């Protein structure tokens, strides 16, 4: 029998997880779907449908994926229930893949779910437009469903894979309240990175209003604001790092951490 990956053994592992953890897995997914729907509707009423589409997609996919990752990899903590999963007769890769499969399942189900509610909200928006308005055509064409191949989706996919990777690690490091503790660590890192970046930029450039790491610097030119951006080739390198390199490193580290917890 293959000690690294055996499909029959992996199937039994997935079956055990779904039988014993159905409530937590499906409950977490359902919670994410409900929050996404409410957030979409509330944001549309307050800020408009375009903002609602982008914000609801971000919240549901990124934060929802992070929550699922934290819940699933929390099964491998050091309490009694976690030890029962850590000591199962399955390889480290199979246990890691079981979590990845559930995260992937959420990713797929969320895209289907979001497409359905996005279609419904966009259809409602189009239906409520005044067909006799001289701006009807412009208003109608202004709002469409979010394409999953566009820049907005790509940005959210990047955040999904990065945040799930961080939450996978957090769940394997913290035995209690892993989601909250990891979220606090992420917020602390972001705040420190922002302030450190702002300090360095102020030492190099005068009249800085604000600056965001790896993206843009806003400076005052008289009473107007101007923006400084990375050169296109450097911006492309940053995108590659955050879209592919960093997620791969985080997910690989979660596998190594899981291997350490078995010993």
C-alpha positions in Angstrom: 0.0 0.0 0.0 1.3 3.5 -0.9 2.4 5.2 2.3 2.0 8.7 0.8 -1.3 8.6 -1.1 -3.8 5.8 -1.3 -7.1 6.7 -2.9 -9.1 4.1 -1.0 -7.6 5.3 2.4 -8.1 8.9 1.4 -11.8 8.1 0.6 -12.3 6.7 4.0 -10.7 9.7 5.6 -13.0 12.1 3.7 -16.0 9.9 4.6 -15.0 10.1 8.3 -14.7 13.9 8.1 -18.1 14.4 6.5 -19.8 12.0 8.8 -18.3 13.5 12.0 -17.9 17.1 11.0 -21.0 17.7 8.8 -22.5 20.2 11.1 -19.4 22.4 11.4 -18.5 22.2 7.7 -21.9 22.8 6.2 -22.9 25.2 9.0 -19.8 27.3 8.3 -20.5 27.3 4.5 -24.2 28.2 5.1 -23.2 31.0 7.4 -20.8 32.4 4.8 -23.6 32.3 2.1 -26.1 34.0 4.4 -23.6 36.8 5.3 -22.8 37.3 1.7 -26.4 37.7 0.7 -27.2 40.1 3.5 -24.0 42.1 2.8 -24.9 42.3 -0.9 -28.4 43.6 -0.2 -27.4 46.1 2.5 -24.5 47.5 0.5 -26.7 47.8 -2.6 -29.2 49.9 -0.6 -26.5 52.1 0.9 -23.9 52.5 -1.8 -25.3 51.1 -5.0 -25.1 47.8 -6.8 -21.6 48.2 -8.3 -20.1 48.5 -4.8 -22.3 45.8 -3.5 -21.1 43.3 -6.2 -17.4 43.9 -5.5 -17.7 44.1 -1.7 -20.0 41.0 -1.3 -17.7 39.0 -3.6 -14.7 40.0 -1.5 -16.3 39.3 1.8 -17.9 36.0 0.8 -14.9 34.5 -1.0 -12.0 35.8 1.0 -13.4 35.9 4.5 -15.6 32.9 3.9 -12.6 30.9 2.6 -10.5 32.0 5.5 -13.2 30.8 8.0 -13.6 27.5 6.3 -9.8 27.0 6.2 -9.6 27.8 10.0 -12.5 25.4 10.8 -11.2 22.5 8.7 -7.6 22.6 9.7 -8.7 23.2 13.3 -9.6 19.5 13.3 -5.9 18.8 13.6 -5.3 20.6 16.9 -4.0 19.1 20.2 -7.3 18.6 22.0 -9.0 15.2 22.2 -10.9 15.5 19.0 -7.9 16.8 17.2 -5.6 14.0 18.4 -8.1 11.5 17.1 -7.6 13.0 13.6 -3.9 13.4 13.9 -3.5 9.7 14.8 -5.7 8.3 12.1 -3.9 5.7 9.9 -3.6 8.1 7.0 -0.6 9.9 5.6 0.2 13.5 6.3 -0.5 14.3 2.6 -3.9 12.7 2.8 -4.9 14.6 5.9 -3.7 17.8 4.3 -5.5 17.1 1.1 -8.7 16.4 3.0 -8.7 20.0 4.2 -7.7 21.3 0.7 -10.6 19.4 -0.8 -13.1 21.0 1.5 -11.6 24.5 0.9 -11.8 23.8 -2.8 -15.4 22.6 -2.4 -16.3 25.9 -0.8 -14.5 27.8 -3.5 -16.6 26.1 -6.2 -19.9 26.3 -4.3 -19.4 29.9 -3.6 -18.8 30.8 -7.2 -22.0 29.0 -8.2 -23.9 30.6 -5.3 -22.6 34.1 -6.0 -23.4 33.8 -9.7 -27.0 33.0 -8.8 -27.5 35.9 -6.4 -25.6 38.3 -8.6 -27.9 37.4 -11.5 -30.9 38.0 -9.3 -29.8 41.3 -8.0 -28.6 42.6 -11.4 -31.9 41.4 -12.9 -33.8 43.3 -10.2 -31.7 46.4 -10.9 -32.5 46.3 -14.6 -36.2 45.6 -14.0 -36.5 48.7 -11.7 -35.0 51.1 -14.2 -37.2 53.7 -15.9 -37.4 52.5 -19.5 -38.6 56.0 -20.5 -35.5 57.7 -19.1 -33.1 59.3 -21.6 -30.3 57.6 -19.7 -31.9 54.1 -19.7 -29.4 52.5 -22.0 -26.4 53.9 -20.2 -27.8 52.9 -16.8 -28.7 49.4 -18.1 -25.2 48.7 -19.5 -23.5 50.2 -16.5 -24.3 47.2 -14.3 -23.7 43.6 -15.4 -22.7 40.4 -13.5 -19.2 40.1 -12.3 -17.1 38.1 -14.8 -14.9 35.5 -13.1 -12.2 36.2 -15.7 -12.0 39.9 -15.0 -9.5 41.9 -12.9 -11.9 42.2 -9.9 -12.2 38.4 -9.7 -8.5 37.9 -10.2 -7.8 40.2 -7.2 -10.2 38.4 -5.0 -8.9 35.0 -6.1 -5.4 36.1 -5.1 -6.7 37.2 -1.6 -8.6 34.0 -1.2 -5.5 31.8 -1.7 -3.3 34.0 0.5 -5.8 34.3 3.3 -6.7 30.6 3.3 -3.0 29.8 3.4 -2.5 32.0 6.4 -5.6 30.6 8.2 -4.5 27.1 7.5 -1.2 27.9 9.3 -3.0 29.7 12.1 -5.3 26.8 12.7 -2.3 24.5 13.0 -0.4 26.8 15.4 -3.3 27.9 17.7 -5.4 25.3 19.4 -8.1 27.6 20.6 -9.8 30.6 18.9 -7.5 30.1 15.9 -9.6 32.3 13.6 -9.6 35.3 15.9 -6.0 34.9 16.9 -4.8 34.5 13.3 -7.0 37.5 12.3 -5.3 39.6 15.0 -1.9 38.5 13.7 -2.8 39.4 10.2 -4.2 42.9 11.2 -1.0 43.5 13.2 1.3 42.6 10.3 -0.7 44.8 7.9 -0.7 47.8 10.3 3.1 47.5 10.9 3.8 47.0 7.2 1.7 50.1 6.4 3.4 52.3 9.0 6.9 51.1 8.2 6.3 51.6 4.5 4.9 55.1 5.2 8.0 56.0 7.3 10.4 54.8 4.6 8.6 56.7 1.9 8.6 59.9 3.9 12.3 59.6 4.3 12.7 59.3 0.5 10.0 61.6 -0.8 8.7 64.9 0.4 5.0 65.9 0.6 3.7 62.4 1.0 0.0 62.2 1.8 -0.2 58.4 2.2 1.4 55.2 0.8 0.4 51.6 0.4 3.0 48.8 0.3 3.7 47.6 -3.3 0.9 49.6 -4.9 0.8 53.4 -4.8 2.1 56.6 -3.2 0.0 59.7 -3.0 1.8 63.0 -2.8 0.8 66.7 -2.6 1.5 68.8 -5.6 0.4 72.2 -4.4 -3.2 71.7 -3.4 -3.7 68.7 -5.7 -2.9 65.1 -5.1 -0.8 63.0 -7.5 0.0 59.3 -7.5 3.3 57.5 -8.0 3.1 53.9 -9.1 5.6 51.1 -9.6 7.0 50.6 -13.1 4.9 48.1 -15.1 7.6 45.4 -15.0 8.1 45.8 -11.2 4.3 45.8 -10.7 4.1 42.5 -12.7 6.7 40.9 -10.5 4.8 41.9 -7.4 1.6 40.4 -8.9 3.4 37.1 -9.6 4.7 37.0 -6.0 1.3 37.6 -4.4 -0.7 35.5 -6.9 1.5 32.5 -7.1 4.6 32.5 -5.0 3.2 33.6 -1.6 0.1 31.3 -1.7 2.3 28.3 -2.7 4.7 29.0 0.2 1.9 29.4 2.7 0.1 26.2 1.6 3.4 24.3 1.6 4.2 25.5 5.1 0.8 24.3 6.3 1.7 20.8 5.0 5.0 21.0 6.9 3.4 22.2 10.0 0.8 19.4 9.9 3.7 16.9 9.6 5.4 18.4 12.7 2.1 18.1 14.7 2.1 14.3 14.1 5.3 13.9 16.0 
